Amino acid sequence: MIKKIISHLIPKVDERVEAAVDRKSLNSVWRTCLVMLFFEVAALTLFVTTREELDHDAWVSIESASFCLIACLIGVLCSGWMLKIPNLPHVTVAVFNGCFYLLLSSWAVQVAYRNYGKNEQILTFFAVQLMMVCFLPMKPIWGIFFSSIIYISMYVVLYSIDGGAGLNIFNYGLLLIVTITGMIVRYYSEISAAEKAVEIEKTNDMLFYNSRHDGLTGMRNRKALEEDVPKILNKNVTVYMMDVNYFKEINDTYGHATGDVVLKETAAWLKSDFNADRCYRYGGDEFLVLSVDEKKYEDNTFTINIDELPDVKVLLSIGRAEGTPEDRDALYSIISEADDALYEVKKLTHSEEYGGHGERK
């Protein structure tokens, strides 16, 4: 039971969900402070211009309004600055939210103290607490902590005036409970909404990844190649076209599961020896590598050791071509040259000299 309560007070939240809630809370602070800043400036201007003289009470009101203006300005500047920072740590946002809550609530307590002393309503305090509930989602443990501090401080301040005679302690305590409950409900509501949004993002990311990667080897596919073309243009590129010798015979003799292992091992070698983002499964047992301003692989063949085939030499034939393509057609022309070069290498590796039968499979 205790563990369950603790888990609700200090919930473990996915980092992406937490980041989404943090950004939403910063956005809320930024907008709220901007609106308050506008209305406080307007109210202060109206207050000063409509007074014939500024007595002591007027200056106290101006001082109070100025404090609120400064707090809102800090909120706008700090939240706006943090919104520009990618991957902002959660602890930074949590500290800011807590400080902002205490700052604005302290101003509300000061206003309430002044109004209470003049037998006026303390609506500003409750308005600020309502605003915090609506626009500042915090983890339940911090919502309880900060709300309790502010409500207790408020009671102590008012008690110092007349022993709290103007407060109904039951109603006051009930308002504290309502405030805490509202903050908890608000937090979990934001978490729920963020979880759904993040789940959609993850699904979209997965669909995007799968549409551009081969499911068996994890290598990029032809669709990814099309999108990568602009990144290759006007650069010195060496194109390698490779395929597995006698791959059909491997499948026929040892089974397709072993053939899949051969393709995976081939892909693993390519991604470890070249830039993985420039390695593609071109089709079947053919692989394409675009090496941009990198080391050149000079061999025409490469032998892969496969644990599932300890007695069989798996040989790759490699064709290459070089150039500096200026457009898509030029790049695919170089790829075609590499494919022609591969054809010549295949004729050699399938010759009797290599123990083959003289035909390209």
Buried (B, 14 or more C-beta within 10 A) or exposed (E): EEEEEEEEBEBEBBEBBBBBBBBBBBBBBBBBBBEBBEEBEEBBEEBEEEEEEEEEEEEEBBEBBEBBBBBBBBBBEBBBEBBEEEEBEBEEBBEBBBBBBBBBBBBBBBBBBBBBEEEEEBEBBBEBBBBBBEBBBBBBBBBBBBBEBBBEBBBEBBEEEEEBEEBEEEEBEEBBEEBBBBBBEBBBEBBEBBBEBBEEEEEEEEEEEEEBBBEEBBBBBBEBBEEBBEEBBEEEBBBBBBBBBBBEEBBEEBEEEBBBBBBBBBBBBBBEBBEBEBBBBBEEBBBBBBBEEBEEBEEBBBEBEBEBBEEBEBBBBBBBBEBEBEEEEBBBBBBEBBBEBBEEBBBEBBEEEBEBEEEBB
